[in-house]
Amino acid sequence: MVEELAAVQQTLATSSTPGDEFQALSLSRQREVFFQLPETTQQRVVDDLSQQHLHRFVRHLDPDEATDVLAFAEEDRQEAILRRLNDDRRERIEFLLEFDPESAAGLMHLDYVTVDSRSSFETVTQRVRRYEDRTGRFPTIFVMKHGRLVGELPGQALAMATFDSEAITDYVRDTPTTSFDDDQEDVLEVFRTNPESRVAVLDPEDGQDTILGVIYAEDLLRVVEEQTGQTLYEFTGVTEEESILDGPLSKVRNRYKWLIVNLGTAFLAAAVVGLFEDTIAAFTLLAVYMPVVAGMGGNAGTQSMAVTVRGLAFGQVSLPTGGRAILNEVIAGAANGTITGLLVAAIATVFNQSPLLGLVLGIAMVFNLVIAGFFGTIIPLVLDRLEIDPATSATIFITTATDVLGFFVFLGLAQVILGI
């Protein structure tokens, strides 16, 4: 099944007529495939589908899914397709299209009903049945009192309660809320701090708890996956929009600027190496071990950066409070540098019959991992203070620091200790 789905996605991504390939799928298959495609391919599919086939696809989707699809269509196509839908679906989709898809409102569903806190269980049951008859889905039941949200009435309460003797407020449980314009990251935080499986989306501008929709925990899975992928992209200098299914020209456009920046820093490291050209020429084994020094420093710096960025994300550290974190990373770097330095010194001494070269490598390794720990921590903290995303920008500065200073320490020690 996974292999088959991957094959379909590959076909759509590489086809010159993705709309034709898409409409050849069954409706259930279209729904499964579309929402797993990268956005660039989703856009191409929607653009290539005829208005008739786009309408055929949209009218079988839930309103929130239909909204996601129509967001890729031009306004005149949106209006033409909406006119062909029944009044209830059209009103729901038009309502959802008004909101930012990256906000809380962009995640919400409209599968809810509101009831007054004084309502009887019989009244609530009738309200729910009418909703089910109209939509085919069981709604979330929000209880209101004087225009304020009291909480959620669990569906199982309708089966458990004694209708004649109990009030619905006896079964109401607290419901976390979020504003319709909150970022998706804010919604994630609400779910992290509340064990509930759903969140009510409110419009705070009217002074009352006007409910606009409901967000379910499973809706956040997509957001978490996107954030994970985005973090990985940022760490490697790849734009969030790039997909494995994109063509080579698209990949070139997304990557060349980052590679040019890296090329500039590589020349800076090369300039430092050039200062010790005579030293390297007199003792060519230094060139063999230079990648070891650079690689270890880069890896250690990336480890420190990852821990620091995570601490920033969770509010555990900032530049004013980062002194302890920097010290910890520097000490850890010195310890790890000592361990790896002893290993590389032993290797150089045994295989190259040069104790002095081993001494140079060992000391250089300690210094370079201390440098990596320091810059791997301080650079993300400074970038965060400057309101620059450290996940996006820190790597290149850290690598430059470990390469430039690492080579300078290594080759400078060689010049002094080896007497070259």
Phi, psi and omega in degrees: 000315180297317180296322180294317179296318178298322180294319178296316179298318179297319180297315180295321183291328185260351183284144174280345178229068184298333178297319179295316179296322184290316183289345176286345178281157174291160182300319179294324179290322178302314181298317181294318186284314189303314187281002173251001177279150171295156186301324180298321180285324176302317179298317180295321179296312181297317180298326186272342179288140173292161180299323180296315182286328176294319177297318180300321179289313187293322187289350177260003182261159170294155182306320181291326177289318178299324178297318179298322181289312184292341177297338178274349184267153176291159188300319181293325176290321176304310184296321181295319181287321179298325180296336183270354180271160177291161189303316184296312180295319181298315181296320180294314182292318178299321178298314182292327180292345180287342189257158176294124181295343180267005181258180177301320180297331178290344179262344193282156172252165178251018182275072179210158170228154176245140178227153179283148182297340180271359182293149176276164177298326179295318178296315180298317181299316178298320179297317181293318180298318178299319179295316180297318180298326183279324188246339183081010182230147177278129185271161165285137184253111178260134181258129183243150175219116181054042177080004181248145179285122176272319180159198182251138173264111181299145181299325182294342178296331180294335179266337187267331190283157170267106192301327187279334190244354184241150177262150182295334181293343177291340185248356183292139176239152182300145179236122175294153183230162175212154178280149184299334183261009176293148176292159178299328178296324178293322178295319177302319181294324177298317179292326180295323186268357179229134183280001184289159183267358179209158182229137177275136178261122186247158170254102185281355188282342183267003178080358177232172180272065178288119183274128179259332182181186181223141178246130179262154183303322182295337178293337182281346180300318179297320180296317179298316179298318180295319179294321178297314179295321179297318178299318178297317178301313184296321181294335185251003177077026178252138181290151183299329185285344186286140180235157177298337182273354180293153179283170183298322181295320177297319180295322178297314180299324184282340191245336194296326182295317179297320181293326178294319177299315178297326178297320178298316179291329177295322178293328177296316177296321179296325179295322178294317178299323180298334178296336183247031182302316181294323179297315181293321180295326181280336181221083190295341179297339178300323180296329180294323186265355179300316178298330179295313180297313182294316183295317180295319179296316179298317180295316180295320178296321178294322177298314179297319179298315182300317179294320181292316179299320178295319177297322176295319182297325182264007178070024183272345185207155174210176181299315179295332182254013188272001183302315181295319180296319179296315180299317180300317181291323178295316179296317178297322178296319179295319180293312179295325177295323178294316180297308182289328178296320177297321180295312183289328177294319178296319180296314181295322181293317183285311188277332182251001178052043182220091178301325180293321176297319176299320178297315178300313181297317181298313180294318180298323180295319178297311180300317185292324179284332171294316177302315181298317179296319181293305183288330177295341179258314186290323183296311176300324180295317180293316180297321178296320178296327178276006180062037173248133183297114183292332180295329181279322194249341191291323188305314185294322180290321180293315179298319178299315181297314182291324179290307185296307182289325178297313177296320182297315180295312183298308183287326177295318176297320180298318180298322182281309186285320181279350177066036182270000000 
